[in-house]
Amino acid sequence: MSVAPTEITIVPQITRIGWIGAGVMGASMCRRLLDAGFAATVFTRTRSKADDLIAAGATWADSPAAVAAASDVVISIVGYPRDVREVHLGEAGTLAKLASGGVVVDMTTSQPALAIEIAEAAAQRGLTAIDAPVSGGDVGAKSGTLSIMIGGDEATVAALAPVWDVLGKTWVRQGGPGAGQHTKLVNQTLIGGNMVGVCEALLYAYRAGLDLETVLKSVASGAAGSWSLSNLGPRMIAGDFAPGFYVEHFLKDMGLALEEARRMHLALPGLALCEQLYQAVAAQGHARSGTHALMLALAQLSGVDWQSRD
């Protein structure tokens, strides 16, 4: 039997935030909340990744359950659905210790069905669970310009506005539990095809003997413009493939989207091709590089040594 969500008021300096996950994006997002005046209790599997957050005023906890016991709202952004399950539904998970009326927000890109399962388990304990995956990469996480795609109870989502406003430029409730995750998979499907286009276009420009920076200046402001072109194009040109978002995590996301597509009897051949190209990127040793390392795999198909080009 489900329990109606409890109303919650979010106020910096008063509301206690729990934060789980301090990766490329999570650390910057938590830091923004600290800077906005929220008290935060943090946990991440590798404690050293939380050192900067602790130095900025966060309190360390030894488990997700310990985070929850010290928090009113617990936010997670971890790697894979199995991690989400462990963090929230495990024996030492958040739902075991979060006080009645508390809120769990998972910002990991994960399975819609798992988001629904967590929401149902939370409701049985007098809690509310929200799925709120994000897009915008490391740049958006640092600058607070993420797009946040939200599923869950409407009143709770509205009450969390002070948190959304710190983390993102755009936040939209898409529907009930799982709707945020579905929307993020739409987002990743769009990004996949766009990334192929960005890489192939820059390869064409290179082989045609054009100045890549000049080309970027022309096309980025026209109809061909995109976030990936403007933000990742310059990194590709500079040969900087440090991760703003890992290839291995993008592979996970595309796998989730293809899994959902099969369940809905949809054929998405473009996404399937993109997933295969990214499998090649990972096989070439770039699983922990940024998603724009797709350029290296596509360049290799044409015999271009992108990193050593003139």
C-alpha positions as a printed NumPy array, in Angstrom:
array([[  0.   ,   0.   ,   0.   ],
       [  1.434,   3.377,  -0.984],
       [  1.606,   6.405,   1.284],
       [  0.861,   9.939,   0.089],
       [  4.016,  12.055,  -0.292],
       [  4.796,  14.304,   2.658],
       [  5.15 ,  18.011,   1.953],
       [  8.698,  19.286,   2.34 ],
       [ 10.132,  22.784,   2.362],
       [ 13.647,  23.293,   1.015],
       [ 15.656,  26.109,   2.595],
       [ 19.445,  26.615,   2.405],
       [ 21.098,  26.678,   5.855],
       [ 18.188,  24.553,   7.156],
       [ 17.535,  21.649,   4.794],
       [ 20.116,  18.89 ,   5.207],
       [ 21.311,  17.479,   1.894],
       [ 22.801,  14.014,   1.516],
       [ 25.015,  13.455,  -1.507],
       [ 26.11 ,  10.098,  -2.922],
       [ 28.607,  10.005,  -5.8  ],
       [ 31.539,  12.353,  -6.431],
       [ 32.54 ,  11.615, -10.003],
       [ 33.201,  14.004, -12.871],
       [ 29.769,  15.61 , -12.521],
       [ 28.665,  14.716,  -9.011],
       [ 31.51 ,  16.494,  -7.228],
       [ 30.833,  19.777,  -9.029],
       [ 27.091,  19.535,  -8.44 ],
       [ 27.511,  18.92 ,  -4.719],
       [ 29.991,  21.784,  -4.501],
       [ 27.414,  24.147,  -5.993],
       [ 24.931,  23.194,  -3.26 ],
       [ 27.564,  23.749,  -0.589],
       [ 28.338,  27.158,  -2.072],
       [ 24.611,  27.958,  -2.03 ],
       [ 24.525,  27.425,   1.719],
       [ 23.231,  23.874,   2.033],
       [ 24.768,  21.544,   4.619],
       [ 25.786,  18.276,   2.942],
       [ 26.704,  14.805,   4.149],
       [ 28.556,  12.841,   1.471],
       [ 29.463,   9.279,   0.586],
       [ 31.309,   7.892,  -2.405],
       [ 32.97 ,   4.511,  -2.864],
       [ 36.415,   6.108,  -3.194],
       [ 36.678,   8.448,  -0.234],
       [ 39.528,  10.489,  -1.728],
       [ 37.128,  11.75 ,  -4.407],
       [ 35.21 ,  13.526,  -1.649],
       [ 38.261,  15.253,  -0.154],
       [ 37.592,  18.587,  -1.862],
       [ 33.945,  18.517,  -0.78 ],
       [ 34.922,  17.777,   2.819],
       [ 37.439,  20.619,   2.685],
       [ 34.572,  22.856,   1.487],
       [ 32.457,  21.949,   4.513],
       [ 30.741,  18.657,   3.721],
       [ 30.566,  15.894,   6.327],
       [ 31.684,  12.358,   5.475],
       [ 29.471,   9.308,   6.095],
       [ 30.499,   5.657,   5.751],
       [ 27.462,   4.361,   3.831],
       [ 24.374,   5.486,   1.93 ],
       [ 22.312,   4.577,   4.998],
       [ 24.483,   6.828,   7.174],
       [ 24.033,   9.653,   4.685],
       [ 20.271,   9.171,   4.808],
       [ 20.182,   9.151,   8.606],
       [ 21.739,  12.639,   8.603],
       [ 19.668,  14.113,   5.776],
       [ 16.27 ,  15.439,   4.759],
       [ 16.906,  15.039,   1.016],
       [ 19.351,  12.485,  -0.385],
       [ 20.685,  12.974,  -3.915],
       [ 22.621,  10.322,  -5.814],
       [ 24.511,  10.372,  -9.096],
       [ 26.425,   7.128,  -9.513],
       [ 27.523,   4.904, -12.394],
       [ 25.161,   2.095, -13.298],
       [ 21.668,   0.813, -12.463],
       [ 23.213,  -1.85 , -10.209],
       [ 24.827,   0.977,  -8.216],
       [ 21.513,   2.832,  -7.976],
       [ 19.834,  -0.327,  -6.692],
       [ 22.491,  -0.881,  -4.049],
       [ 22.54 ,   2.756,  -2.949],
       [ 18.799,   2.989,  -2.391],
       [ 17.396,  -0.523,  -1.995],
       [ 20.371,  -2.374,  -0.473],
       [ 20.737,  -3.41 ,   3.158],
       [ 22.836,  -0.293,   3.794],
       [ 20.791,   1.776,   1.355],
       [ 19.112,   5.126,   1.836],
       [ 15.55 ,   3.865,   2.208],
       [ 16.564,   1.868,   5.272],
       [ 17.451,   4.966,   7.31 ],
       [ 15.799,   8.043,   5.797],
       [ 13.224,   9.468,   8.208],
       [  9.552,   9.51 ,   7.23 ],
       [  8.799,  12.495,   5.01 ],
       [ 12.258,  12.459,   3.469],
       [ 13.016,  12.615,  -0.236],
       [ 15.357,  10.577,  -2.398],
       [ 16.489,  12.073,  -5.726],
       [ 18.41 ,   9.878,  -8.148],
       [ 20.174,  11.878, -10.874],
       [ 21.936,   8.887, -12.432],
       [ 20.909,   7.877, -15.945],
       [ 19.272,   4.567, -15.144],
       [ 16.385,   2.228, -15.976],
       [ 12.873,   3.703, -15.956],
       [ 11.562,   0.503, -14.359],
       [ 14.084,   0.815, -11.534],
       [ 12.986,   4.404, -10.895],
       [  9.415,   3.148, -10.548],
       [ 10.531,   0.35 ,  -8.214],
       [ 12.415,   2.785,  -5.979],
       [  9.439,   5.183,  -5.916],
       [  7.088,   2.39 ,  -4.862],
       [  9.474,   1.146,  -2.159],
       [  9.905,   4.712,  -0.887],
       [  6.167,   5.326,  -0.728],
       [  5.694,   2.238,   1.439],
       [  8.06 ,   3.843,   3.978],
       [  6.429,   7.287,   3.95 ],
       [  9.131,   8.68 ,   1.662],
       [  9.155,  10.162,  -1.84 ],
       [ 11.558,   9.183,  -4.613],
       [ 12.242,  11.358,  -7.651],
       [ 14.202,  10.419, -10.779],
       [ 16.047,  13.434, -12.197],
       [ 18.816,  12.565, -14.67 ],
       [ 20.76 ,  15.449, -16.16 ],
       [ 22.444,  16.558, -19.368],
       [ 25.188,  19.126, -19.846],
       [ 28.376,  17.297, -18.935],
       [ 31.156,  18.6  , -16.744],
       [ 30.699,  22.125, -18.103],
       [ 27.05 ,  22.24 , -17.069],
       [ 27.769,  20.65 , -13.696],
       [ 30.369,  23.297, -12.854],
       [ 28.364,  26.261, -14.135],
       [ 24.932,  25.172, -12.886],
       [ 23.483,  25.098, -16.401],
       [ 22.404,  21.46 , -16.552],
       [ 19.137,  20.352, -18.089],
       [ 17.285,  18.314, -15.459],
       [ 14.65 ,  15.811, -16.616],
       [ 12.337,  14.894, -13.769],
       [  9.862,  12.152, -12.953],
       [  7.84 ,  11.888,  -9.753],
       [  5.297,  13.514,  -7.476],
       [  4.398,  16.969,  -8.785],
       [  4.265,  18.764,  -5.419],
       [  7.603,  17.316,  -4.322],
       [  9.247,  18.275,  -7.6  ],
       [  7.984,  21.836,  -7.183],
       [  9.195,  21.963,  -3.567],
       [ 12.701,  20.98 ,  -4.726],
       [ 12.96 ,  24.107,  -6.912],
       [ 15.697,  25.666,  -4.703],
       [ 17.856,  22.607,  -5.451],
       [ 17.046,  22.458,  -9.169],
       [ 17.782,  26.181,  -9.526],
       [ 21.284,  25.761,  -8.105],
       [ 22.12 ,  22.803, -10.333],
       [ 20.435,  23.572, -13.621],
       [ 19.346,  26.169, -16.115],
       [ 16.368,  24.108, -17.233],
       [ 14.31 ,  21.714, -15.154],
       [ 11.081,  20.149, -16.326],
       [  8.804,  17.567, -14.705],
       [  7.99 ,  15.065, -17.425],
       [  5.459,  12.962, -15.508],
       [  5.36 ,  10.289, -12.836],
       [  8.157,   7.988, -11.669],
       [ 10.365,   6.838, -14.553],
       [  9.398,   9.707, -16.862],
       [ 12.647,  11.539, -16.17 ],
       [ 14.642,   8.463, -17.127],
       [ 12.691,   7.982, -20.342],
       [ 13.339,  11.616, -21.266],
       [ 17.066,  11.223, -20.615],
       [ 17.153,   8.232, -22.977],
       [ 15.545,  10.465, -25.617],
       [ 18.345,  12.942, -24.912],
       [ 21.054,  10.302, -25.314],
       [ 19.547,   9.067, -28.571],
       [ 19.768,  12.614, -29.92 ],
       [ 23.33 ,  13.079, -28.706],
       [ 24.56 ,   9.828, -30.246],
       [ 23.603,  10.73 , -33.789],
       [ 24.801,  14.295, -33.337],
       [ 28.224,  13.16 , -32.129],
       [ 28.694,  11.063, -35.254],
       [ 27.818,  14.092, -37.366],
       [ 30.222,  16.4  , -35.517],
       [ 33.131,  13.974, -35.871],
       [ 32.489,  13.192, -39.535],
       [ 32.104,  16.889, -40.386],
       [ 35.427,  17.799, -38.789],
       [ 37.122,  14.872, -40.534],
       [ 35.734,  16.13 , -43.846],
       [ 37.007,  19.627, -43.113],
       [ 40.456,  18.277, -42.257],
       [ 40.745,  16.186, -45.428],
       [ 39.507,  19.138, -47.509],
       [ 42.417,  21.201, -46.186],
       [ 40.267,  23.707, -44.303],
       [ 41.25 ,  25.492, -41.118],
       [ 39.213,  23.653, -38.481],
       [ 38.801,  26.586, -36.105],
       [ 37.617,  28.833, -38.916],
       [ 35.16 ,  26.187, -40.101],
       [ 33.83 ,  25.825, -36.558],
       [ 33.283,  29.565, -36.352],
       [ 31.128,  29.454, -39.5  ],
       [ 29.023,  26.367, -38.883],
       [ 28.468,  26.538, -35.123],
       [ 26.328,  29.661, -35.384],
       [ 24.156,  28.397, -38.24 ],
       [ 21.525,  25.712, -38.648],
       [ 24.142,  22.992, -38.035],
       [ 24.966,  24.328, -34.581],
       [ 24.644,  22.124, -31.508],
       [ 25.892,  21.879, -27.94 ],
       [ 28.273,  19.084, -28.925],
       [ 29.694,  21.071, -31.821],
       [ 30.263,  24.232, -29.773],
       [ 31.516,  22.593, -26.575],
       [ 33.227,  19.414, -27.758],
       [ 34.321,  20.472, -31.25 ],
       [ 37.095,  22.717, -29.877],
       [ 38.285,  19.9  , -27.613],
       [ 38.46 ,  17.528, -30.588],
       [ 40.448,  20.066, -32.587],
       [ 42.839,  20.551, -29.658],
       [ 43.254,  16.792, -29.209],
       [ 41.889,  17.035, -25.66 ],
       [ 39.863,  13.911, -24.946],
       [ 39.695,  14.194, -21.158],
       [ 36.277,  13.108, -19.916],
       [ 33.397,  15.434, -19.36 ],
       [ 31.319,  12.274, -19.668],
       [ 32.897,   8.825, -19.978],
       [ 32.578,   6.681, -23.109],
       [ 31.767,   3.684, -20.905],
       [ 28.866,   5.54 , -19.3  ],
       [ 27.532,   6.649, -22.677],
       [ 27.649,   3.016, -23.808],
       [ 25.579,   2.161, -20.737],
       [ 23.045,   4.858, -21.626],
       [ 22.71 ,   3.769, -25.239],
       [ 22.29 ,   0.178, -24.065],
       [ 19.44 ,   1.277, -21.802],
       [ 17.782,   3.161, -24.667],
       [ 18.085,   0.175, -27.006],
       [ 16.712,  -2.106, -24.282],
       [ 13.687,   0.149, -23.858],
       [ 13.272,   0.379, -27.636],
       [ 13.133,  -3.418, -27.908],
       [ 10.582,  -3.533, -25.113],
       [  8.425,  -1.005, -27.004],
       [  8.96 ,  -2.809, -30.35 ],
       [ 10.821,   0.14 , -31.851],
       [ 13.543,  -0.098, -34.492],
       [ 16.267,   2.51 , -33.89 ],
       [ 18.951,   1.62 , -36.458],
       [ 20.78 ,   4.943, -36.113],
       [ 21.207,   4.482, -32.38 ],
       [ 22.27 ,   0.863, -32.865],
       [ 24.982,   1.957, -35.325],
       [ 26.153,   4.678, -32.955],
       [ 26.387,   2.16 , -30.114],
       [ 28.558,  -0.085, -32.277],
       [ 30.869,   2.806, -33.157],
       [ 31.273,   3.576, -29.47 ],
       [ 32.024,  -0.082, -28.802],
       [ 34.95 ,   0.428, -31.187],
       [ 36.062,   3.495, -29.222],
       [ 36.104,   1.444, -26.021],
       [ 37.889,  -1.463, -27.713],
       [ 40.629,   0.942, -28.818],
       [ 41.324,   1.782, -25.174],
       [ 39.205,   4.902, -24.714],
       [ 36.425,   3.662, -22.417],
       [ 37.47 ,   6.219, -19.787],
       [ 37.95 ,   9.058, -22.265],
       [ 35.302,  11.666, -23.022],
       [ 32.515,  10.821, -25.435],
       [ 34.137,  13.044, -28.058],
       [ 36.877,  10.393, -28.354],
       [ 34.565,   8.963, -31.011],
       [ 36.672,  11.179, -33.281],
       [ 39.668,   8.877, -32.764],
       [ 37.771,   5.766, -33.848],
       [ 36.237,   7.413, -36.909],
       [ 39.557,   8.954, -37.906],
       [ 41.198,   5.541, -37.741],
       [ 38.63 ,   4.158, -40.212],
       [ 39.97 ,   6.636, -42.783],
       [ 43.621,   6.218, -41.884],
       [ 43.862,   9.613, -40.194],
       [ 46.103,   9.908, -37.152],
       [ 44.07 ,  12.651, -35.535],
       [ 46.446,  13.306, -32.673],
       [ 49.485,  13.71 , -34.952],
       [ 47.875,  15.588, -37.833],
       [ 49.65 ,  18.652, -39.198]])
